[in-house]
Amino acid sequence: MASVTQNFMKLFRGSSGGPEANSPAQASQKLTRRSSGLGELARTWDTEKSLCVLDLGSTSAPNIRHFTARGHRIYSEDLLTASTEPGLVTKDEQGNVVLDSRKFLADNLMYPAAHFDIVLCWNLPDYLDESLVRPVVGRLWSVMKPGGMLLAFFHTRDAGPDSPCYRFHIVGSDTLEMQRIVLRKEARRGPTGAVHTAITDGFQLQRVFNNRHIENLFRDFASIKFFLARDNVREVLVVR
């Protein structure tokens, strides 16, 4: 089990390799998208007050530069890669194969209560195993400050099951660069040195949430706002 001290070391002020590995062809494809949710969220970090940001993805040099240049602190935590740990696999009371959410949360998202002003959740709920989604959202609620904001992306029903999973890098106040995630067989995650062995070459879309499901997922939050994008994605901005 990672100690709280070790998890504090997930505060990054530089760049390092993440779990993504791109072929030359993939690396040459730089996809960008406009994000209304990001544009609204960006107003909160245009302040002299130092904010604490949690970026739920592998270490992103552009995201680090974006926030540290403004005097904010950023933590990165790659929960998708962490969820591929084979030791998490177990069975529920009905004999269905699930992931052990208690073990997962004992090793991840170990931060003090009310620690973060902003959480960049990206498309995590769509690709995370079903058994981890609600426990992770509950933990995020607890580590966010009252009034803190979380940005998440959800696919619409028009998105196909093979919709690729992307890592998002902030390149403007309302603009993101999208990098398709291709996992290596082993991915070293974070400065703790923990190694997770990937059980798949990539992440598959696990489900499609409708608006009611999304509202229910964030029911403990104070408010929720939807933005409908053109690429079969709904952006959601919730306030703790």
C-alpha positions, 0 to 999 in steps of 0.5 A, spaced: 500 500 500 502 506 498 503 511 503 500 518 503 507 521 503 509 517 497 502 519 494 504 526 495 510 525 491 505 525 485 506 532 484 510 534 478 513 540 476 517 537 470 515 531 464 516 524 464 514 518 460 507 516 461 504 509 459 503 511 452 507 509 446 505 511 439 507 509 432 510 514 427 504 514 424 500 515 430 505 520 432 504 524 426 497 525 427 495 531 431 488 531 433 485 538 436 478 539 439 475 545 441 472 544 448 467 549 451 467 546 458 475 547 458 473 554 456 469 555 462 473 552 467 479 556 464 476 562 468 477 559 474 485 558 474 486 566 471 487 568 478 493 570 483 491 565 488 495 558 487 490 552 485 491 545 486 489 541 480 488 533 479 490 531 472 487 524 471 492 521 466 499 520 464 504 525 465 503 531 460 508 536 459 503 541 456 498 540 462 504 541 467 507 547 463 500 550 462 498 550 470 505 551 473 506 557 469 500 560 472 503 559 479 498 553 480 500 546 483 498 540 478 498 532 480 498 527 475 495 520 476 494 515 471 488 511 473 486 507 467 493 504 467 493 502 474 486 499 473 489 494 468 493 491 474 492 483 474 492 483 482 485 487 482 481 481 479 476 478 483 469 476 483 463 478 486 457 475 490 454 472 484 460 470 481 461 475 476 468 477 475 470 484 477 475 489 480 477 490 487 475 497 488 477 497 495 484 495 493 484 500 488 483 505 492 488 503 497 493 504 492 490 510 488 487 517 489 490 517 496 490 525 498 487 529 504 480 531 504 478 537 500 485 538 497 483 539 490 480 546 486 480 542 479 479 535 477 481 534 470 477 527 469 477 527 461 474 521 459 475 516 465 468 514 466 467 511 459 473 507 459 474 505 466 471 498 469 464 498 471 466 496 478 471 502 479 467 508 476 462 509 482 468 508 488 472 513 484 467 518 483 466 518 490 473 518 492 474 524 487 468 528 491 472 527 498 478 530 495 475 536 492 474 542 496 467 545 496 466 549 490 471 545 486 470 543 479 471 537 475 471 536 467 469 530 464 467 527 457 462 522 455 461 519 449 454 519 446 450 513 443 452 515 436 459 513 438 461 506 436 464 501 441 471 502 437 471 509 439 479 510 441 481 512 448 485 519 448 490 523 452 488 530 452 493 536 452 491 543 454 494 547 448 489 553 449 484 556 453 479 552 450 483 547 445 485 540 447 490 536 443 488 529 443 493 523 443 491 516 442 493 511 447 497 505 446 499 501 452 506 498 452 506 491 455 509 494 462 508 501 464 511 505 469 506 509 473 509 515 477 515 516 481 513 511 486 516 506 481 510 502 481 509 497 475 503 495 472 502 490 467 497 492 461 492 486 460 490 489 453 493 493 447 489 499 449 482 501 452 475 500 450 469 504 451 466 500 456 459 503 456 455 509 454 452 514 459 445 518 458 444 524 461 440 521 467 446 516 468 451 522 468 446 526 473 446 520 478 453 519 478 454 526 480 448 526 485 452 528 491 455 534 487 452 541 488 451 542 480 452 539 473 452 543 467 452 539 460 455 542 453 454 538 447 460 537 442 460 535 435 464 529 435 459 525 439 462 527 446 458 530 451 462 535 456 460 535 463 462 540 468 460 539 475 461 543 482 463 540 488 
